[in-house]
């Protein structure tokens, strides 16, 4: 969902600018070369530095009157500017000058000694480590805009050149129309007021008190959860636009960055070092660079600037202010600006590699304009912090829910907004709301976004009811084509009552299957639901099951194509769902019903043989994601950040004398999934799962280790689709266990270029499983093997070879390898569904 919103809304959302602007360039007076990272200090506004081309852009709520310019090795200069000046060129005279404040270590870059001291003092200066608690309010305004004076409003003349002669072709009013619109209103605007709370030992929590997004009646909660400005220079990784970079102040930063002292400044009465940093490794995507302002006494960060310079130019600025009562530099303001870039490097944006392709220029066509709207438009997000309270009692409930949206956040009036705005909204801002609201309503943007949001979850919204897309068409060996219809009620129907169900028909087995359930919400804060339902459907024999089902959407499950052994189950259930914490979910489920294997099978019980059997079971499950973060909204809980590991455990007890249950057993199942992500975009995942069952255990509650191989002949018939986390060389129901454990390790490399058209992704996979069964003779009329010697397979997966399709190959080895080479080899097709975002 984040990727979709990145493409549809992030390009519509970032922030506010002041009323007054001035830009320019700083150059050497003798060589006329630009001076990168020169210091600029207006007398009545926030300071800045020039970029690598010596260019600067300043914004302020007040008109600029005097601006000071300084650069190490050059004479400082103060100039007077008038409100009408929009662009200036400043020349500085070189001089011999030494930085007295900088302690030079022999034969070493002096900047490194300073950075080491900053790293050593991080615990004293990082507010989340130095303070017991804090709370503050934050006002955020986001706009997409342009300075009306930055573009000419003249109608452009377009000429065609032929034989060195220029002749008139047409008039182009693009700039004229753009200036006309930008004079009236911003291209986009949104605002947010939050209460930020922190208590040592818990996550920092944001309570969104008010939210207003142009064009939307209700906030787009996924955008609220993006936290595009949620960066900190004191953490080990620096997150910018959803992508993690090694922080320039991380413990291993000196291995990954180059540093250089630029200047010393006196913004707080105490000298501060200006230190430039830049990533050492050159990659295909833009690396992080910027400037750190380091207090020369406490080695605290007074200001941090981080930039990505590629096809997009991204600049993040974090300002701190000194609080003498607590001897701490506290974050005061953060700003993120995105403009068109002029370098070829790509930019990583919320998991996407942004590439901007330029149309080939036609040298025979010329025009009179100097720039176009894309050259002058920019997005900016600015957050101001106020009402800061430090080391006072703070309540942080359910800190795993790092964002909580107030019920009335979308309905605040102007009196509320005016109370919290740190920057008054201009007429251009007010008109932007009116214009965009009208355009979005006409184009039904909010409705289309809601449809896209539902489709990603696997549903299509039909007013009060969301149609389940995964129920429409399926296929397996037993049913053939399975046609169905089903879905779930949405929050338009009710926020406290949920109804869901489906019906399906198998063409091959000529039988209907169906399910219906209803749930009532008992507590919103803890996401507590109680419900009941009835199901008549099929389930794969000996499949490891969890009450916490994977709800990720897939149009097809390729492994289903090969499953032939199913059990028909008819169950009545009562369930209770409750979040002990947002990242610790609990579920209790009571079930009673009949299990009927749809294949030759007989279980030898205590004195009785069963083909079908009745079970009365109670299942209690826990799912813990200790490092995941969540957002509570009026519509329910959603995931802001998916963390690992993901741990699931459940205990099932079957009662043989309750409601005429036939069998008595106890089963414990578990699953641990963990992912380690590297900064080079590779990742390694680990999946450990298994279970143990004791008592009278029928085939429905045994374990088949999740196989996905058929021993068909000729061998080419064995080439089919790969499953997710399946043993690709293990035959269906080749092994059965009443206790087993499996380990899967998968390393995913970043996608690489293969020729001009292909960009596949390579993964290396190895799997191991071991299991046993105490009384195999009780499982009658079916053939299977024990797995007590350990099962091994390894292979590779090459996804995205052609239009979502890929290739995988695995080899079986160890104690259960087969005599024939081809019986150990599995070649599979893979398919990754891409929705284009």
N, C-alpha and C positions, 0 to 999 in steps of 0.2 A: 504494500500500500504506500510505503514511503517513496518508492521509486515513481509511482504514478503521480503522487502529489508534488514530487520534485519537478516533474515536467509540466504539470498543469497549473500549479499554484505558486511554487516558490518563485517562479519567474514573474509572478504578480505581487510578491509580498516582501518588501523590505523598506527601510525607513527614512524617517524624517530628516529634513535638512533645516538649517536655520534660514532666516530671512535674507541675510547678507552673505555674499560670496565674493571671493577673489582668488584668482589663480595666477600662475606665472612660472618663471624659470630662474634659477640662480646659476651664474656662470663666473668663471675666472676672468678677471678684467684684462689679462694679458693674452691668454691663449683662446679666450672665448669658448672654452670647453665647459660643459655642464658640471656642477659640483653635486655629486650624489650624497644624500643624507646630511645636507646642511640643516642647521637648526633654525626654525622660524618661530618667533614669539610675538604675537600681537599684544598690545597693551591692554586690550579689553576682550580677549577671547582665548580659547584653547590653542596651545601650540601644536606644531607639527614638524615633520622633516621632509625634505625633498626625496623623490624616488631616485632610482639609478640613472635617470635621465635629467636629474636636477629640477624636475617639475613638482609643483605643490598645488594643493587645492585647500582653501580654508573656508569654513562656514561659521557663522556666529549669529546670535540673536541681536547683537548690536552692530552698528556700522563701524567699519575699521577706520582708525585714525592714524595710528603709528604701529609699524611692524619692525622688529629687530631681526637681523639675519647674522648668523655666525657660523664659522666653519674652522676646524682645527687647521692651524697654519695660515689663517687669513685674518685680516682686520675686520672686526665686527662693524656692522652698519645699521643705522636706524633711519627709516624713511617715513615720510608722511604721505598718506594716501587719502584721496577724496572718495566719497560714497559712489561717485560715478565710475571710478576705475574698476574694471573687471579683470584685466590681465596686465601684469607688469613683468619686466625683465630687470633683474638685479645683478650688478657686477660687484664682486668682492676682490679686494687687493691682497695678494699674497704677502706673508711676512714670516720671519723665522720665529717660532714660538714653541715652548716646551710645556707639557702638562705637568705642573708641579704636584698635582694631587695623585698622579699615577705612580705606583711603586713598581719599578722595572726589575724583574728577576733576570739575572744574567743568562744569556743564551736562550731565553724563552719569551714567547709572545706574552706581554704583560696582561693582555685581556684574559688569558687562561687562569692566572692567579686570582683574578677578580671573580671569574665564574666559579672556580672551586670554592671560594668563600661564600658565594651566594648559595651554592648547593649545600654546603655544610651548615648554613643558617636557615635552611628552608623550614624546619620545624618551628623555629621562633617567629617566622614571618608569615607562614601560611595560616590564614585565619581559621581554617578547619582543624588545625593542630594546636595552634597557640591559644585559642579561646575555648571556654567550656560551652558557651552557647551564644547565639546572636539571632536577631530578627530585624528585618527591614522591609520597607515597601519598595516596589520597583515599577516604574512607568516605562512602557515600551511603545514606540511609534514606528511604523514601517511604511515606507513609500517606494514606489517606482516613479521616478520623475526625471526632469532635466531642467537646467537653468534656462529660462526663456531667452536670456541674452546670449546664450552660447550658440545659437543657430540663427541664420538669416531667414527672415520671413519673405524674402523675394521669390518670385516665381522663377524657376530655373530654365535656362535655355539649353536645349540639347542639340548638338551639331554632329554631323557625319563628315569624316575626313576622307577624301578621295583624291589621289594624285596631289597631295600636299595642300589641297584646297578644302576649306571648311565651308559647309553649307548647312543652313538651318534645317533641323529635322522635326522638332516638336517642343512644346512647353511641358515642364514637369513641375507640378504644384505640391510635391510631397512635403518639402520643407515648409512651404507656406501653410499647408493644412496642419502640420505638426505643431508649428509655433502658435497657430491660432488656438489649438486645443490645449497646449501646455501653458499658455498664458492664463487659461481659465481654471485648470485643475490638474492635479497629479494624475499619473497614469494608473496608480493604485495606492491604496492606503489601508492600514489597519492599526488598531491600538489595543493595548493590554495593560491591566493593572494587577499586580501580584503582591502577595505577602510571602516573604521568604523566611523560613525558619530552620534553625540548625541547633542540634544538641549533640554533644560529643557521644560517640558510640552509635549514632543513628544517621541515616541518610539525610542530606539536605532536602527539604520539602518546599514545594511551591504551591500555594493556594491561589488559584486564579480568581480574583474578585470580580473582574470585568473583562469582557472581550468583545471587540467589534471588528468585523472583517467586511470590507466593502463588497457588496454583491451577495452576501450570505445572511439569511435570517438567523441561522444557528452557527456557532463557531465550527470550523473544521478541526475537530479534536486532534487528528493526526498531525496537522500543522502545529498546533499548540505543543505537541509532544516532541517535535523535532529539536527544539532548543538550539537553534542555529548559532546563538551567541554563548552557549554553555562551554566556554573554554577557560582553562586556568593554566598559567605558566608554571605553577608549582607542582602539578601532577606529573607522573612519569610519561604519560602520553598527552598530546595536545590535540583536541578534537575540533576540527574546523569543517563545517558543512557536512557533518556525518562521517568524515574520514579521519582516522587516527594517524598522527605523525609522532615521531619521537620528539619529546619536548626539548627545547634548547636548554632547559635547566634540569633535565632528568639526570639520574645517577650516572648513566653512560653517555651523556650528551657530548663530552669532549671527543669521543670516538666518531661521532656522527656529524659534528658541526665544526666549521671554521669561525673564528672570532677575531674582531678587530676593534680597537678603541677609536672612536670617531672624535669625541670631544668631551668636555666636562661642562655641565650646566648648573645653574644655581636657581632652581625653581622653588625650593623650600627653605632657603637660608643655609642649607648644607650642600656641599658639592655632590653632584650625581654624575656617575660615569655613563656616557653613551656608548654602548657596545653593539656593534653590528654582528649578526650571526647569519650563516648560510649553510644549508645542507651540503655535505661533501660529495655524496654519491649523485651522479647524474643518471636520471631515470627518464622514461618516456613521458611521465607525468611531472608536472611542476613540483619542485621541492620548496620547503619552507625557508623563508629568509625574513629578516626584520631587524629591529633595534630594541634593545633593553636599556631602560634608565635605572641604574643601580645606585641606591643611597650609599655614600662612601663610608658611613659610620656603622649602620646596622646591616648593610648589604641586603636590604629589602628592595623589592621591586616597586618603583614609583610609577612606572609606565611601561607597557609592553606593546610592541607593534609587530605583527606577523603578516607576511604577504605571500601570496601565490601569484606568480607572474607567468601566465600562459595565454591560451586563447581567451580566457577570462582573467581579469585582474581582480583578485580578492584581497582585501585589506581589512584586518581586524586590529582594533586598538582597545586596550584596556587601561584606564586611568585609575590611580589610587589616590586617596587623600589620607593625610596623617591625623590620627586621633591621639593627642598627647595623653589623655587620661588613661589610655590603655596601651600606649607605646606600640601602636600597630598601624601599618598602612592598610587601609580598608578599601575594597573595590568601590569606586565612585561612579564610573560611567564606562559602558562598553559600546563600541560602534563597529559595525560590519558593513563594508561597502563593496559592491560588485560592479565592475565596469567592463566594457569591451577591452580585451587585451590585444596585444600586437606581437606576441611570441607564438611559436608553433607548438609549445608543450600543451598536453591535455591537462584537464583538471578533474580530480575525483570529487564527485558530488553525490553524497548519500548512496554510495555503492555503485554509482554510474561513472563511467569514464566519459566526460563531456568533450566532444570533438565538434568544432565549428568549421564546417566546410565553406570555403569562399567560392563564389561563382567566378569562372574564368573571365578576365577582363577582355573587353573588345576594344582594341586600340583604335579602331575606326570611329568609335563613339566617344565624344567628349562633352562635358557640360561645364557650367559656370560655377556650380556650388563647390564649397570647400569641404563640407562634411555633410553627413546625413543623420537622421534621428538615432541610429544605432551607435554613432560615434559619441554622442553627447548624453544619451540616456544612462542612468545608473540606478542601482537599487541600494538602499541604505537602511540599516536597522540600528536603532539607538536605544539604549536602556539607561535610565538614570535611577540611582538608588537614593533613598531618603528615609527619614524617621528611623535611624539606626539605633538599635538597643543591644547592648553587649553585656554578657555574663549576668543576665537576669533570667528568672524562671521562664522556660519556654516549653510548651506542650507540643510534642511531635508524635502523633498517633499514627500507627501503621506506616512507618517510614519507608517501607518497600514501595508504597504508593507515593512516588516522588512528586507527582502532580495531582492536584485535586481541583476540580472545577466546581465553583459555587453554583447552586441551583439557579441563581438569578444573574449569573455572569453575562448572559446575552441580552438582558432586559434592563440594563442600567440607564438612567436618564442623564440629561446634560449636567444637572446639578452634581451628580456623583462624579462624572468625568472631570468637570472643572475643579472639583475638590482635589483630585489626584494628579491632574496634568502638570508636569514640570515644565512643559513647553506648550504655550497656548496654541490652539489649532487655528490656522489661517483660513481665509475664505477659499483659497485654492484647495485646502483639505476638505472643507465642508462640501464644496461643489464636487470634489472627487467622489465622496460617498453617494451623493445624489445621482451623478452620471453613471457610475459603475453599478449601483443598485438597479437602475433602469435597464442598462445593457444586459446584465446577468439575468434579470427576470425575463426579458424578452427572449434571450437565447437559452433559457432554462438550464443555466450552468449548474446550479445547485442540484437540480434533479438529475442531471447527467453524472455529476460526481457521486451522488448517492447510489446510482446504478453501478458505476465502476467499483465503488467500495464493496457493494454486495457481491458482484461477480467474482472479485478476488477471494471472497470467503466461500464461493461456491454456490451463490444464490442469485436469483433475479427478482428484484422487488416488484410486487403487484399490490401496491397500496398497503393494505393491512397484513399481507401475506408475502413471504419470500419463498419463491419457487426454488427447490433444490435441483441444481443442474446435474449433480452427480447421480441422481436417481433416474434420469431420463433414459439413458441407454447404457447397458453393460453387456459383457459377454463372458461366459465360462463354459467349460466342457459339459457340465451337467445340465444347465438351463439353456444353453445356446444363447441366443439373444434374449436379454432381459430388458423389457420395456416397463418404465415406471413413471410415477408422478407423486410428488411429495414436497414438503416444505415446512416452514415454521412461521409463526406469527411474529411480527416485529413490534417496535416500541410505539408505532402509530396505533396499533391495536390495544396494547396495554404495556405499562412498565412493570406491572406486578403479576400479570398472568401470561403464561407462555404455553401455547399449544403447538404440537408438532406431530407429524405423521407421514406415512407414505404407503403406497400400494404398488406392487410390481407383478409382472406376469412373465414366466419363462416360456419361450416358444417351443423349446425342446421337451421340457418336462410337463408342459401344459398345466401349470399350477400357479395359483395366486399366492403372493406373500404380502404381508401388511404389518404396519406398526402404528400405534397411536399412544400419545402420552400428553399429560398436562402437568404444569408446574405452577406453584404460587411462591412469590418472593416474600420471605418472612422478614428479612433484614437487608437493607441496601448496603450499609457500611461494610458488612462482612460477606456480602454476596451469598446470602443464605436462601436456598430454594428447597422446597419439598414437592415431590411429585409422584405420580403413579402412571403405569402404562401397561400395554399388552403388545406382544410381538409374536408373529408367526412367520419365520424366515429360515434361511439356510446359513450355516456357519461351517467353515473349513474344519475338518477333523484334526484334533491334536494341535490346535493353534494356541500359542501363548496369547492370552487375552488380558486386557487391563480395563478397569472401569473409566479411566481417563483416556478416552479415545483420541487419536490424532485427528484433529478437525481440519487439517490443511487440505486445500481443494486440489483435486486432480480429475481431469475429464476421464482419464482411463487409468486403470491399474493393470499394467501388462501382465503381471504374474497371474492374475485371475484367468487368463486364457488357458492355462495348463492345469488348473485344479479340477479334479474329478471326484474326489471323496468329500461329500458334504453330509452334515447332520441337520435334519429339520428340527428346529426347537420352537416350542409354543410356551411362552413364559409370561406370567403376570409379575410385575415388579413394583416395589415402593422404594423411593430413593430420597436421600437427604444430602444436599451439597452445602458446604460451608468453608469459607476462607478463614483459617485460624489466623493467618497473616496474609497479606496480599500475595506473598511468594510461597505460602504453604497452604495448599488446598486439601481438603478432606472430603471424602464421599463414602456414604454408607448405603448399601443396596441390598434389599431383601428380594429374593426371586423364588418362584415356585412354578414348575411346569414339566413338560415332557420333552425328552431328547430321543429322536428317532433316526439312527444312521441310515442313509440312503445307499447302502452297499452291504454286502454280506459280512455280518459281524455278530459275535455273541460274546457277552461278558459273563464269566463264571463268578457269581457272587457267593455269599455265605449260605449255601443250601439252595440257591436259586440261580438259574441262568437267565440272562436278559439280552434281548435284541434291542428293544427300546426300554427306557427307564424314566422314572420320575425323580426329580431332585428338588429339595428345599434347601436353599443356600443363603448365607449371609456373608457379604463381602465388605470389607473396610479397606479403603485405599487412601494413600497419601501421595501427593506430588509436591516436591520441594525444588524450587529454583532460586537458590540463595542469592545469586547475583543478578537476577532479572529485576527490572524496575517497571512500575505500572502507573497508570493514570486512572483515577476515578472521575467519571463524568456523569451527568444526569442520565445518560443512556446505559451506564454500566462500566465495567472494568475493561481496560485495554492495555496491551503491552507497549511500553515506551522503548525499552531496551531489552533484548533477549540475551540473558546471561547464561553461563554454564558453570558447573554441571547442572543437568536436569535429572533429578533422582525420583524414581517412582517405586513404590512398594505397596503390596496389597496382600491381605490375608483373607482366605475364603474357607468357610466351614459349611460342610454339607451334613444335614441332620436326617438320619434314616427313619425316625419315628415322628417327624413333624410334618403334618399335612400329607401323610402317607408317602413320604419320601422313601426311596428304595435303598439308597447307598449312603454310607457314612465315611467321610474323608476330610482331611485338612490340606489346604494348598497354600503355599507362599510363593508369590511371584515378585520379581524385582527387575529394574532396568536403570542403568546409569548411562547417560549420554553426555559427552564432554567434547568441546571444540577449543583448540588452541589456534589463534589467528596470529600470523606474523605480519610485520609491517610491509613485507614484500608481496602481500596479498595472497600468499599461500596459506593453507590451513591444514591442520591435522585433527581428525575426529576419532573418538574412541567410543565404542558401544559395548557395554557389558550387560548381558541380560540372561535370565534363567529362572529356575524355580525348583521347588521340591514339593511332592505330594505324597501323603501317607494314608493308608486305609484302603477302602474298596474303590479303586480308581478306574472309571470307564474311559473310553478313548476320547471323549469330549474334553477331558481334563488331563490328558497326557501331553507330551511335548514332541513335536516333529522337527524342531530346530529351524524351521522356516526354509524348506528346500525349494529349488526352482530348476529342476533338470528332469528330462525324460529320456529314456533309453530307446528311443525310436530308431528304426532302420528304414531306409538308408540314413547314414549319419547326418546328411543335410537337413533332414526333418527335425533334428534337434536344435537347429539354429532358430531361436525365437527371441522374445523380448526379455531383457534383464529386469529383475525386481529390485525393490528398495531394501537394502540390508539383507538380502536373501543369499543362501548358500547356492551358488550358481552351478556347482557340479554335483550336488546331492540330489538323489532321486526323490520324487514325491513319496512320502511315507516309507522311505527306505529304512529310516531309523525311528524308533519310538523310545521314549524315556519317561520315567516318573520323577526323575531328578536330573537336571542338566544345567550347564553354564556355557555361555559362548562369549567370545571376544572378537571384535572386529576393529581393525585399525585402517584408516583411510587417509592418505595424504593427497590433497588437492593442490595442484600447481595453478598459477595464474594463466589465463588464456594466452596463447602464443600465435604468431602469424605463420601460416602455412600457405605459401604461394600468395597470390594477390587477392583471392576471394575467401579463403577459409581462415578461421580463427578458433581452433578447437581448444578444449580444456582437458588436460591429462590428469588422471588420478591413479595412484597405486594403492592396491587393496590387498590385505591379507586377513584371513578368518580362521578361527579355531573354535571347536566345540567338543565337549566331552559330557557323557551322560550314561545312565544305567537304568535298569528296570528290575525290580525284585522278583515279580511273579509274571513273567512273560506268557506263561501258559494260560493265564486267565483271559488274555485277549485272543479270543477264538476266531477262526475263519479268515484271518488276515496274516500276511507274511511280512515280517520286518526283522531288523537286526538290532543288536545292542551297539552302543557307541562308547563303550568303556575304555577303548584304547586311544581315543582322541582323533578328531577329524580335522584335516588341514586343507586349505585351498588358498591360492594367491593368484593375482592377475592385475590387469590394468583396465581402465575405462577411458575412452576417448570420446567425450561429448561434443556436441555442436559441430560435427563434421559437415552436415548439409541439412539446412532448414530444420534444425531441432533434432535431427537423427544423429546417432553416433554408433560406436562399435566398442564392444567389451570382449575380453578373453580371459578365462580362468583355467587353472590347472589343479587337479586333485592329487595329493601326494600323502605319504605317511602310511600308517597301518591299514587304511582303508582304500589305498590306491588299487585300481583295477589292472588286470594283466595286460589288457589292450590299451595302447596309447590313446586311441580315439575315445575310449570310454572314460578317460580322465580329463579330456579336453572339452571345454565349453566355449562356444563362440556365440555372443549375444548381440542383438541390436539394442540400442538405448534410444530413448526419446525424452527430450526436455521441452515441455510446453512453454513457449514464449508468447506472452501477450503484448509484446512490443514496448515494454517499459521496465 
